[in-house]
Amino acid sequence: MAKVGIVLGTNELSKVLYAGMWAVISTSMGDEVIVFATMDGVKAFLKENPDFKVTDEASKKVKESKEDVLSYYRKAKKTGKLKIYACSYASKLFGLEKGNYDDVVDDIVGITSFQMDLEGGQLLSIW
C-alpha cells in the first residue's frame, strides 16, 4: 500500500470537499493518507463555525446542498489510515490551538514533520 500526502492550502469549499473525497477513496483502497492543512486551509477544520470560502460555482452548489464536507474526513478516519495535521505556522498566524480544531485533526505540526511522515509518498497539492 502507498502513502498519499495532501497539502490543503485553501478553505474554498469545493476544494476542501475534493480533498476529503480523495482521502476516502485512497483510504478505502488501503493507502495511508496524511492531510496537511496550511494557510487558509486550517480554517476549514475549526471546531465551531468552520470557515469555508464560497467563490466558485461548485462551492455555491455544495453550500446549497448543505452537505457536511467534514463527513468525508470522518469516514476516512474510521479506516484508521488517515491523519490530519494543522500547520503550526498557519495555526500561529491565526491564533489557533489544538482545542480550536474539530476532532478530526490529529495534531498541529510543522511542514518538516509532515514531510517526514510522508516518507517520499505521493503528494497532492490543493490551493
C-alpha positions in Angstrom: 0.0 0.0 0.0 1.1 3.5 -0.7 1.3 6.7 1.2 -0.5 9.8 0.0 0.0 13.3 1.3 -2.5 16.0 0.6 -1.4 19.6 1.2 -4.6 21.7 1.6 -3.8 25.4 1.3 -7.3 26.7 0.8 -10.6 26.8 2.6 -12.6 27.0 -0.7 -15.5 24.7 0.0 -15.2 22.7 -3.3 -11.5 22.1 -2.8 -11.9 21.0 0.8 -14.6 18.6 -0.4 -12.3 17.3 -3.1 -9.5 16.6 -0.7 -11.9 14.8 1.6 -13.2 12.7 -1.3 -9.6 11.9 -2.3 -8.9 10.8 1.3 -12.0 8.5 1.4 -11.1 6.8 -1.9 -7.4 6.4 -1.0 -8.0 5.0 2.4 -10.7 2.6 1.1 -8.1 1.3 -1.3 -5.8 0.6 1.7 -3.5 3.6 1.3 -2.3 5.7 4.2 -3.3 9.3 3.8 -1.9 12.4 5.6 -3.7 15.7 5.1 -1.6 18.8 5.9 -3.9 21.8 6.2 -2.0 25.0 5.9 -2.6 28.7 5.4 -6.4 29.3 4.8 -6.9 25.5 4.8 -6.7 25.4 8.6 -10.0 27.4 8.7 -11.9 24.5 7.2 -11.2 22.4 10.3 -12.4 24.7 13.0 -14.5 23.1 15.7 -17.0 25.9 15.9 -18.1 27.5 12.6 -15.7 26.1 10.1 -14.8 28.9 7.7 -15.4 27.9 4.1 -14.8 30.3 1.3 -17.6 30.1 -1.3 -16.5 31.8 -4.5 -16.6 29.2 -7.3 -19.7 27.7 -8.8 -19.1 24.3 -7.4 -18.7 25.7 -3.9 -22.0 27.5 -4.2 -23.7 24.3 -5.3 -22.2 22.3 -2.4 -23.3 25.1 0.1 -26.8 25.0 -1.3 -26.9 21.2 -0.8 -25.9 21.7 2.9 -23.6 18.7 2.6 -21.4 18.0 5.6 -18.0 18.3 4.0 -16.1 17.1 7.0 -18.1 13.8 6.9 -15.7 12.6 4.2 -12.8 13.1 6.5 -14.7 11.3 9.4 -15.4 8.4 7.1 -11.8 8.1 6.0 -10.7 8.4 9.7 -12.8 5.3 10.5 -10.4 3.2 8.4 -7.5 4.1 10.7 -5.5 5.2 7.7 -6.0 8.9 7.8 -4.1 11.5 9.8 -4.9 15.2 9.6 -2.4 17.8 10.7 -2.9 21.5 11.0 0.1 23.6 10.1 1.9 25.0 13.1 2.8 28.2 11.2 -0.8 28.8 10.0 -2.2 28.0 13.4 0.1 30.6 15.0 -0.8 33.1 12.2 -4.5 32.8 13.0 -4.1 32.4 16.8 -5.4 28.8 16.8 -4.6 26.0 19.2 -5.5 22.3 19.2 -8.7 23.0 21.1 -9.9 25.2 18.3 -9.9 22.4 15.8 -12.5 19.7 15.0 -11.8 16.3 16.5 -10.7 15.0 13.0 -7.5 17.0 13.4 -4.9 14.8 15.0 -2.2 17.4 15.8 -0.6 20.7 15.0 2.8 20.1 13.3 5.3 21.8 11.1 5.9 21.0 7.5 9.1 19.1 8.4 7.1 16.6 10.5 4.5 16.2 7.6 7.3 15.6 5.1 9.0 13.0 7.4 5.6 11.2 7.9 5.1 11.1 4.2 8.4 9.4 3.6 8.5 10.1 -0.1 4.9 9.1 -0.8 2.7 10.6 -3.5 1.9 14.3 -2.9 -1.3 16.1 -4.0 -1.3 19.9 -3.5 -4.7 21.7 -3.5 -4.7 25.5 -3.4 
